[in-house]
Amino acid sequence: MSRPILIVVALAMLAGACSAPARSPAAQATVAAPSGMEPTPLEPTPGQTAQPTFHSITAPIPTDLAAEMRHSTWHPGCPVPIADLRLLTLSYWGFDGEVHEGPLVVNASVAEEVVGVFQRLFRARFPIQQMALASKYRPNENPNTKRSVTASFNCRPVVTPAGPGTTFSMHSYGLAIDINPLQNPFVAADGYVQNRYARPYRDRSQELSGMIHDGDAVVQAFERIGWGWGGNWSGGEDYMHFSANGR
């Protein structure tokens, strides 16, 4: 083979090598998962579907959070010391169909059971709008809000549509949890709902996202650990509320 032909063949081979298709970045990438969760491949193995996994962390109340709570949800005279509470970090399905993580402060004596409850809700794909720590109770605060925060510990009195009572709520012990309060309001015996944005959910025959109904996955999960549901109360139903003593 003459020298010019050799040069042409070599150039052709080099061009073919430079234009060989590389793996697309998407084929090699992974989705950055929330802290404590394994990354999920963007392109699962053919025939397999990556399934999100429930994760939880149980820990004593960190020093910085304890200091914050002393100025918000805990104060001297509360029926349980901060040392007897635990901070849970839990996976949950959001209204957006995605998996999120959120904090929940509960009594140490029920921490393990509460984790089991939310694991069952995760498996049932029950949607939670937002999970966050409770805010400081202010009796004169405007009740009209579109926020729907699932929370537990808050050292405060019992609160009904008629206003605050004179006894500690079970939330003050970390033994009560409110789930999606906008979608599951406290409905007084006469049908009154204090938060005007929650009034469309007064009709409990509706099957709307985040609503809780008698016998559903949420009620059953709490029943398994012996907790009662406010939706079964007489003289007014607190559809968001679950507690260790049923009150």
DRENMARPA-228488 format. One record per atom (N, C-alpha, C): atom name; z negated, x, y negated. Coordinates in steps of 0.1 Angstrom, whole numbers, plus 5000, padded with zeros to 4 digits. Layout:
atom,zz,xx,yy
CA,Z,X,Y
...
***
This chain:
atom,zz,xx,yy
N,5000,5009,5012
CA,5000,5000,5000
C,5000,5009,4988
N,5009,5006,4978
CA,5010,5014,4966
C,4998,5012,4957
N,4996,5022,4948
CA,4984,5022,4939
C,4983,5009,4930
N,4995,5005,4924
CA,4994,4992,4916
C,4989,4980,4924
N,4994,4979,4936
CA,4990,4967,4944
C,4975,4968,4947
N,4970,4980,4950
CA,4956,4981,4953
C,4947,4977,4941
N,4952,4980,4929
CA,4944,4976,4917
C,4944,4961,4915
N,4956,4955,4918
CA,4957,4940,4917
C,4947,4933,4926
N,4947,4938,4939
CA,4938,4932,4949
C,4924,4934,4945
N,4920,4946,4940
CA,4906,4948,4937
C,4902,4939,4925
N,4910,4937,4915
CA,4907,4928,4904
C,4905,4914,4909
N,4914,4909,4918
CA,4913,4896,4923
C,4900,4893,4930
N,4896,4903,4938
CA,4883,4902,4946
C,4871,4902,4936
N,4872,4910,4925
CA,4861,4910,4915
C,4860,4897,4908
N,4871,4891,4905
CA,4871,4878,4898
C,4865,4867,4906
N,4869,4868,4919
CA,4863,4858,4929
C,4848,4859,4930
N,4843,4871,4930
CA,4829,4873,4931
C,4822,4868,4918
N,4827,4870,4906
CA,4821,4866,4894
C,4821,4851,4892
N,4831,4844,4898
CA,4832,4830,4897
C,4825,4822,4908
N,4819,4829,4918
CA,4812,4822,4929
C,4801,4813,4924
N,4800,4800,4929
CA,4791,4791,4923
C,4776,4795,4926
N,4768,4795,4916
CA,4754,4798,4918
C,4746,4785,4920
N,4734,4786,4926
CA,4725,4774,4927
C,4722,4769,4913
N,4722,4756,4911
CA,4719,4750,4898
C,4704,4752,4896
N,4700,4754,4883
CA,4685,4755,4880
C,4678,4743,4885
N,4684,4731,4885
CA,4676,4719,4890
C,4673,4720,4905
N,4682,4727,4912
CA,4680,4728,4927
C,4668,4738,4930
N,4665,4746,4920
CA,4654,4756,4923
C,4641,4752,4916
N,4642,4743,4906
CA,4631,4740,4898
C,4620,4732,4905
N,4608,4732,4900
CA,4598,4722,4904
C,4592,4716,4892
N,4587,4704,4893
CA,4580,4697,4882
C,4566,4702,4880
N,4563,4705,4868
CA,4549,4710,4865
C,4540,4698,4867
N,4531,4699,4877
CA,4521,4688,4880
C,4509,4690,4872
N,4501,4678,4871
CA,4489,4679,4864
C,4479,4689,4871
N,4469,4693,4864
CA,4460,4703,4869
C,4454,4698,4882
N,4453,4706,4892
CA,4447,4703,4905
C,4457,4696,4914
N,4469,4694,4910
CA,4479,4687,4919
C,4490,4697,4923
N,4495,4696,4935
CA,4506,4704,4939
C,4519,4700,4932
N,4528,4710,4929
CA,4540,4707,4923
C,4549,4700,4932
N,4557,4691,4927
CA,4566,4683,4935
C,4581,4687,4933
N,4588,4691,4944
CA,4602,4695,4942
C,4610,4685,4936
N,4620,4689,4927
CA,4629,4679,4921
C,4638,4674,4931
N,4642,4682,4941
CA,4652,4678,4951
C,4645,4680,4965
N,4638,4669,4970
CA,4632,4670,4983
C,4642,4673,4994
N,4637,4678,5005
CA,4645,4681,5017
C,4652,4668,5021
N,4665,4669,5024
CA,4672,4656,5028
C,4665,4649,5039
N,4663,4636,5037
CA,4656,4627,5047
C,4642,4626,5044
N,4636,4634,5034
CA,4622,4634,5031
C,4620,4629,5017
N,4609,4622,5014
CA,4606,4618,5001
C,4592,4623,4998
N,4591,4631,4986
CA,4578,4636,4982
C,4569,4625,4978
N,4557,4624,4984
CA,4547,4614,4981
C,4536,4619,4973
N,4533,4614,4961
CA,4522,4618,4953
C,4509,4617,4960
N,4500,4626,4958
CA,4487,4626,4965
C,4476,4624,4956
N,4466,4616,4961
CA,4454,4614,4953
C,4445,4626,4952
N,4440,4630,4941
CA,4431,4641,4939
C,4419,4637,4931
N,4408,4643,4934
CA,4396,4640,4926
C,4387,4653,4925
N,4379,4653,4914
CA,4370,4664,4912
C,4357,4657,4908
N,4346,4661,4914
CA,4332,4657,4911
C,4324,4668,4906
N,4318,4667,4894
CA,4311,4679,4888
C,4299,4674,4880
N,4289,4682,4878
CA,4278,4679,4869
C,4284,4678,4855
N,4278,4671,4846
CA,4283,4669,4832
C,4283,4683,4825
N,4295,4688,4821
CA,4295,4701,4814
C,4287,4701,4801
N,4283,4713,4797
CA,4274,4714,4786
C,4280,4708,4773
N,4293,4711,4771
CA,4299,4706,4759
C,4301,4691,4759
N,4303,4685,4771
CA,4304,4671,4771
C,4290,4664,4770
N,4280,4671,4775
CA,4266,4665,4774
C,4263,4665,4759
N,4266,4676,4751
CA,4263,4676,4737
C,4271,4665,4730
N,4283,4662,4734
CA,4291,4651,4728
C,4285,4638,4731
N,4281,4636,4743
CA,4275,4623,4747
C,4262,4620,4740
N,4254,4630,4736
CA,4242,4628,4729
C,4244,4622,4715
N,4257,4623,4710
CA,4260,4618,4697
C,4269,4605,4699
N,4271,4601,4711
CA,4280,4589,4713
C,4275,4579,4723
N,4276,4582,4736
CA,4273,4572,4746
C,4259,4574,4752
N,4251,4584,4748
CA,4238,4586,4754
C,4228,4588,4742
N,4216,4584,4744
CA,4206,4586,4733
C,4192,4586,4740
N,4182,4592,4734
CA,4169,4591,4739
C,4165,4576,4742
N,4158,4574,4753
CA,4155,4560,4757
C,4164,4554,4767
N,4176,4561,4769
CA,4185,4555,4779
C,4178,4556,4793
N,4182,4547,4802
CA,4174,4546,4814
C,4178,4557,4825
N,4188,4565,4822
CA,4191,4576,4831
C,4194,4588,4823
N,4189,4600,4828
CA,4191,4612,4821
C,4206,4617,4824
N,4211,4625,4815
CA,4225,4630,4816
C,4226,4639,4829
N,4215,4645,4833
CA,4215,4653,4845
C,4217,4645,4858
N,4215,4632,4857
CA,4217,4623,4869
C,4231,4616,4869
N,4240,4621,4860
CA,4253,4616,4859
C,4263,4626,4864
N,4275,4622,4868
CA,4285,4631,4873
C,4298,4628,4865
N,4306,4638,4863
CA,4319,4636,4857
C,4330,4637,4869
N,4337,4626,4870
CA,4348,4625,4880
C,4361,4627,4872
N,4370,4634,4879
CA,4384,4635,4874
C,4393,4629,4885
N,4400,4618,4882
CA,4406,4610,4893
C,4421,4608,4890
N,4429,4608,4901
CA,4443,4604,4899
C,4444,4589,4899
N,4454,4584,4891
CA,4457,4570,4891
C,4471,4568,4887
N,4476,4556,4891
CA,4490,4552,4887
C,4489,4545,4873
N,4498,4550,4864
CA,4498,4544,4851
C,4508,4532,4850
N,4508,4525,4839
CA,4517,4514,4837
C,4531,4519,4837
N,4533,4532,4835
CA,4547,4537,4834
C,4552,4541,4848
N,4544,4538,4858
CA,4549,4542,4872
C,4547,4556,4875
N,4540,4564,4867
CA,4538,4578,4869
C,4523,4580,4873
N,4520,4592,4879
CA,4506,4595,4883
C,4500,4603,4871
N,4488,4599,4868
CA,4480,4605,4857
C,4467,4609,4863
N,4459,4617,4855
CA,4445,4620,4858
C,4436,4616,4846
N,4425,4611,4849
CA,4416,4607,4839
C,4401,4609,4843
N,4392,4610,4833
CA,4378,4612,4835
C,4370,4599,4836
N,4359,4599,4844
CA,4350,4588,4845
C,4336,4593,4847
N,4327,4589,4840
CA,4313,4593,4841
C,4305,4582,4849
N,4299,4586,4860
CA,4291,4576,4868
C,4278,4582,4872
N,4269,4574,4877
CA,4257,4578,4883
C,4259,4587,4895
N,4252,4598,4896
CA,4254,4607,4907
C,4252,4601,4921
N,4244,4591,4921
CA,4241,4584,4934
C,4253,4576,4940
N,4263,4573,4931
CA,4274,4565,4936
C,4288,4573,4934
N,4287,4585,4930
CA,4299,4593,4927
C,4309,4593,4939
N,4304,4596,4951
CA,4313,4597,4963
C,4319,4583,4966
N,4311,4573,4965
CA,4317,4559,4968
C,4327,4555,4958
N,4325,4559,4945
CA,4335,4555,4934
C,4348,4563,4936
N,4347,4575,4940
CA,4359,4583,4944
C,4367,4575,4955
N,4360,4571,4965
CA,4366,4563,4975
C,4373,4551,4970
N,4367,4544,4961
CA,4373,4532,4955
C,4386,4535,4948
N,4386,4545,4940
CA,4399,4549,4933
C,4409,4555,4942
N,4405,4561,4953
CA,4415,4565,4963
C,4422,4553,4969
N,4415,4543,4971
CA,4421,4530,4977
C,4430,4524,4967
N,4426,4524,4954
CA,4434,4518,4943
C,4447,4526,4942
N,4446,4539,4943
CA,4458,4548,4943
C,4467,4545,4954
N,4462,4544,4966
CA,4471,4541,4977
C,4477,4527,4976
N,4470,4518,4969
CA,4476,4504,4967
C,4485,4504,4955
N,4486,4515,4948
CA,4494,4517,4936
C,4490,4506,4925
N,4477,4503,4925
CA,4473,4494,4914
C,4474,4502,4901
N,4480,4496,4890
CA,4482,4503,4878
C,4470,4502,4868
N,4467,4514,4862
CA,4456,4515,4852
C,4463,4519,4839
N,4460,4512,4829
CA,4467,4515,4816
C,4462,4529,4811
N,4449,4531,4811
CA,4443,4544,4806
C,4429,4546,4812
N,4426,4558,4817
CA,4412,4561,4821
C,4407,4571,4811
N,4396,4569,4805
CA,4390,4578,4795
C,4375,4575,4794
N,4368,4585,4788
CA,4354,4583,4785
C,4351,4572,4775
N,4340,4565,4777
CA,4337,4554,4768
C,4334,4559,4754
N,4336,4550,4744
CA,4333,4553,4730
C,4319,4548,4727
N,4314,4553,4716
CA,4300,4549,4712
C,4301,4534,4709
N,4291,4527,4714
CA,4290,4513,4711
C,4285,4510,4697
N,4293,4502,4690
CA,4290,4498,4677
C,4291,4482,4676
N,4280,4476,4675
CA,4280,4461,4676
C,4289,4454,4666
N,4291,4460,4654
CA,4299,4453,4644
C,4313,4458,4643
N,4318,4465,4654
CA,4331,4470,4654
C,4341,4459,4656
N,4353,4460,4650
CA,4363,4450,4652
C,4367,4449,4666
N,4366,4437,4672
CA,4368,4436,4687
C,4383,4435,4690
N,4392,4433,4680
CA,4406,4431,4683
C,4413,4444,4684
N,4416,4448,4696
CA,4422,4460,4699
C,4432,4459,4711
N,4443,4467,4711
CA,4453,4467,4722
C,4449,4477,4732
N,4439,4485,4729
CA,4435,4496,4739
C,4429,4489,4751
N,4432,4495,4763
CA,4427,4490,4775
C,4422,4502,4784
N,4410,4506,4781
CA,4405,4518,4787
C,4395,4515,4798
N,4399,4520,4810
CA,4390,4520,4821
C,4379,4530,4820
N,4366,4526,4820
CA,4355,4535,4817
C,4343,4530,4825
N,4333,4539,4825
CA,4320,4535,4832
C,4308,4537,4823
N,4302,4549,4823
CA,4289,4551,4816
C,4290,4549,4801
N,4281,4541,4796
CA,4279,4539,4782
C,4265,4532,4780
N,4256,4540,4774
CA,4243,4534,4772
C,4243,4524,4761
N,4243,4512,4765
CA,4244,4501,4755
C,4239,4488,4761
N,4237,4478,4753
CA,4232,4465,4758
C,4243,4457,4765
N,4239,4447,4772
CA,4248,4438,4778
C,4256,4431,4766
N,4269,4430,4768
CA,4277,4424,4757
C,4286,4413,4763
N,4286,4402,4756
CA,4294,4390,4760
C,4302,4385,4748
N,4311,4376,4750
CA,4318,4371,4738
C,4309,4365,4727
N,4297,4362,4731
CA,4287,4357,4721
C,4280,4368,4713
N,4282,4381,4718
CA,4276,4392,4711
C,4267,4400,4721
N,4260,4410,4716
CA,4251,4418,4724
C,4238,4411,4729
N,4234,4414,4741
CA,4221,4409,4746
C,4210,4418,4742
N,4199,4417,4749
CA,4187,4425,4746
C,4183,4434,4758
N,4190,4434,4768
CA,4187,4442,4780
C,4199,4453,4782
N,4195,4463,4789
CA,4205,4474,4791
C,4216,4468,4801
N,4228,4472,4798
CA,4240,4469,4807
C,4239,4478,4819
N,4245,4475,4830
CA,4246,4484,4841
C,4254,4496,4838
N,4262,4495,4827
CA,4269,4507,4823
C,4259,4518,4818
N,4248,4514,4814
CA,4238,4523,4809
C,4232,4532,4820
N,4234,4528,4832
CA,4229,4535,4844
C,4241,4543,4851
N,4253,4541,4846
CA,4264,4546,4852
C,4267,4539,4865
N,4263,4526,4866
CA,4265,4519,4878
C,4274,4507,4876
N,4283,4508,4866
CA,4293,4497,4864
C,4306,4503,4859
N,4317,4497,4862
CA,4330,4502,4857
C,4338,4490,4852
N,4344,4491,4841
CA,4353,4481,4835
C,4368,4486,4837
N,4376,4478,4843
CA,4390,4482,4846
C,4400,4473,4838
N,4408,4480,4831
CA,4419,4474,4823
C,4413,4462,4815
N,4404,4464,4806
CA,4397,4453,4799
C,4406,4444,4791
N,4418,4449,4786
CA,4427,4440,4779
C,4433,4430,4788
N,4437,4434,4800
CA,4443,4425,4810
C,4433,4417,4818
N,4420,4421,4817
CA,4409,4414,4824
C,4397,4412,4815
N,4399,4403,4805
CA,4388,4401,4795
C,4377,4393,4801
N,4366,4393,4792
CA,4354,4384,4795
C,4358,4370,4789
N,4359,4360,4797
CA,4362,4347,4793
C,4350,4338,4793
N,4346,4334,4782
CA,4334,4325,4781
C,4336,4312,4788
N,4324,4305,4790
CA,4325,4292,4798
C,4334,4282,4791
N,4335,4283,4777
CA,4344,4274,4770
C,4358,4279,4768
N,4361,4291,4775
CA,4374,4296,4774
C,4376,4306,4763
N,4366,4309,4755
CA,4367,4318,4744
C,4369,4332,4748
N,4378,4340,4742
CA,4380,4354,4745
C,4379,4361,4731
N,4370,4370,4730
CA,4367,4376,4717
C,4379,4384,4711
N,4385,4393,4720
CA,4397,4401,4716
C,4409,4392,4716
N,4415,4390,4704
CA,4427,4381,4703
C,4439,4386,4711
N,4440,4400,4712
CA,4451,4405,4720
C,4449,4403,4735
N,4437,4400,4739
CA,4435,4398,4754
C,4436,4383,4757
N,4438,4374,4747
CA,4438,4360,4750
C,4450,4356,4759
N,4462,4362,4758
CA,4473,4358,4767
C,4469,4360,4782
N,4459,4368,4785
CA,4455,4370,4799
C,4444,4361,4803
N,4441,4351,4795
CA,4431,4341,4798
C,4435,4333,4810
N,4448,4331,4811
CA,4454,4323,4822
C,4454,4332,4835
N,4445,4330,4844
CA,4444,4339,4855
C,4453,4336,4867
N,4462,4326,4865
CA,4472,4323,4875
C,4484,4332,4873
N,4484,4340,4863
CA,4495,4349,4860
C,4494,4361,4870
N,4505,4367,4873
CA,4505,4379,4881
C,4511,4390,4873
N,4504,4395,4863
CA,4508,4405,4854
C,4503,4419,4857
N,4510,4429,4854
CA,4506,4443,4857
C,4491,4446,4852
N,4483,4451,4861
CA,4470,4455,4857
C,4459,4444,4858
N,4463,4431,4861
CA,4454,4420,4862
C,4447,4421,4876
N,4435,4417,4876
CA,4427,4416,4889
C,4425,4402,4893
N,4427,4400,4906
CA,4425,4386,4911
C,4416,4386,4923
N,4410,4375,4926
CA,4401,4374,4937
C,4408,4378,4950
N,4401,4387,4958
CA,4407,4391,4971
C,4417,4402,4970
N,4421,4407,4958
CA,4431,4417,4958
C,4426,4431,4961
N,4434,4441,4960
CA,4430,4454,4964
C,4418,4460,4956
N,4417,4456,4943
CA,4406,4461,4935
C,4393,4455,4940
N,4393,4442,4941
CA,4381,4435,4945
C,4376,4439,4959
N,4386,4441,4968
CA,4382,4445,4981
C,4377,4459,4982
N,4383,4468,4973
CA,4378,4482,4973
C,4364,4483,4968
N,4360,4475,4958
CA,4346,4475,4954
C,4337,4468,4963
N,4342,4458,4970
CA,4333,4451,4980
C,4329,4460,4991
N,4338,4469,4994
CA,4336,4479,5005
C,4324,4488,5003
N,4321,4490,4990
CA,4309,4498,4987
C,4297,4489,4982
N,4299,4476,4983
CA,4288,4467,4980
C,4287,4463,4966
N,4297,4466,4957
CA,4296,4462,4943
C,4302,4448,4941
N,4296,4441,4931
CA,4301,4428,4928
C,4310,4427,4916
N,4318,4416,4915
CA,4328,4415,4905
C,4324,4404,4895
N,4326,4407,4882
CA,4323,4398,4872
C,4332,4385,4872
N,4343,4386,4879
CA,4352,4375,4879
C,4346,4364,4888
N,4336,4366,4895
CA,4329,4356,4904
C,4317,4350,4897
N,4314,4354,4884
CA,4303,4348,4877
C,4305,4334,4874
N,4294,4326,4872
CA,4295,4313,4867
C,4290,4313,4853
N,4295,4303,4845
CA,4291,4303,4831
C,4298,4314,4822
N,4310,4318,4827
CA,4317,4328,4820
C,4321,4339,4829
N,4333,4344,4829
CA,4337,4354,4839
C,4341,4367,4832
N,4336,4378,4837
CA,4340,4391,4831
C,4349,4398,4841
N,4362,4396,4840
CA,4372,4400,4850
C,4374,4415,4851
N,4370,4422,4840
CA,4371,4437,4841
C,4360,4444,4848
N,4349,4437,4850
CA,4336,4443,4853
C,4332,4443,4868
N,4329,4455,4873
CA,4323,4457,4886
C,4310,4465,4885
N,4300,4461,4893
CA,4287,4468,4892
C,4280,4468,4905
N,4271,4478,4906
CA,4263,4480,4918
C,4255,4468,4922
N,4249,4460,4912
CA,4241,4449,4915
C,4248,4436,4913
N,4261,4436,4909
CA,4268,4424,4907
C,4266,4418,4893
N,4258,4425,4884
CA,4256,4420,4871
C,4260,4430,4861
***
